[in-house]
Amino acid sequence: MNNIMDWGECEKQFIKKVEIDPSRIKFLVKASELRIKNLLEKKKVTNENVSFIIEGFYEAIKELLTALLLKNGMRSKNHQCLISFFYKNYPEYEKEAYLIGRMSYLRNRLNYYGDLIEFEFYEKNKNEFEKMINLLKKLIEK
């Protein structure tokens, strides 16, 4: 993914205004935390499992983006709009938005085409995954 979906397009087609639901937000944050805990607990990252570890990180980040959108009274029918919302509202985190977009692309290639993710992608970005998770949790807490 080289481009982030246009937020205006998201608003027209995929975004719905909803009531802010603090218990749902809390659940999404907890689900994300449990996903990460289960991903990393006693698991050595190898060439064999790296694609699924990255997929898990993406899913955890997606849950947090969903919570952030919900905190702002919206729900999306499109995962790309979660990234678009983040990019539009937090432009200072452009690099992170593009990395999330790349993770989404790789996850879709894995799920729909059976393309495995290179171990080097994990090695290069593993610290960024955890930083993004912590950043999103802080943004949700504000």
N, C-alpha and C positions, 0 to 999 in steps of 0.2 A: 504494500500500500504506500503510494507516494503522496497521495493527497488525502486531506481530511474532508469528509463530506460537508457540504455547505449547510450551516445551521438554519438558514432560511428554508431550505428544502426539507430539512428535518421537521421544522415547525409546521410546515404545510401538510406533510404526509404522514409523519410517524410519531409526533409528540402529542400527548393528551394531558390536559390540566387535570390534576387530581388533588384530593385533600392530603395534606401532609400527615403521614402515619408514623409517629415516633416508634411504635413497637415494631413495625416492619423494618424501619431503618436499623434499629438495634439488632434485629434478627439477621439482616443482610451483613452487618459488620461482624457479628458472631460467626455466621456461616463462612465468611471469608477467612477469619482467624482459624477456624477449625480445619478448613481446607489446607491452609498453609502448614499448620501443625502436622497434619497427616501426611502431607507431601514430603516434609523434610525430616520427620521423626525417624531416626535410625536408617535413613535411606541414603546410600551412596549414589551420587549422580553418575551414570555411565552412558556410553553411546547407546546402549539398549533402551534406557528409560528416559533419556533427556527430553525427547519430544513430549512425553506425557507429563514430565515435571514442568516444562514451559507451558503446556496446555493448562495445567493446574494453576500456575501463577496467573495466567491470563484470566481464567475463570474467577479467581479471587479478586483480581483488579476489576473485572466486569461487575462483580457483586457490589464492590465499593462505589464504582461509578453509578450504578443503579441507585444505591442509597443516597449518593450526593444529588442526583437528579430528583429523587423523591423528596429530599429535604427542601428542594426548591419548588415543590408542588407540581412535579411533572413525572410522566412515565413515557417510556419509548418502546415502540414496536420494533426498533432496529438498533442493533448493537453499535453500528457505526455512529449513530446519533449520540450515544453516550460519550464517545470520544470527541465528537464535534462540540458538544456542550462543554466538556472540560476545556477544550482548546479555546473556545470563544470566551468563556468566563474567567479563565486563568491563563492568559496569553504568556505570562512569565514562565510558564511550564511547557513551552512549545516543544522542547526536546523530549520531554516525558510523553506528551501527547503523540508525537510521531513514533516513539518506541512502542507505546500501547497499540497504535495502529499497525505497526510491523508485527507485533505479537498476534494480533487478530488475524492478519493475513496468513501468517505461518500456521496458526491453529486451524484455519479454514482449509489450507492446503493439506494438512494432516488428516482432518476429518472427512473431507470430500474427495481427495485424490490420493491419499495414502503416501504423501510426501513427508518423509521424516525430517526433523529439524536438526541442523548441524550442531554438534557439541560446542563448536567455537562460538555460536550465537549465545549459548548459555554462559560460557566462560567470560565472554566480553561484557555481558549485561547483568549477570547474577546479582551484583550489588545494587544495580539500579532497580531491579524488581522489588527488593525489600524497601528501598527508599521510597518508591512510588506508593507502596502499600501504606507506609507510615504517613506520607504526605496526604494521601486521600483520607485516611482516618482522622488526621488533624483538621482537614477541611470540613469533614462531616461534623466534627465536634464543635466547630465555631458557631 
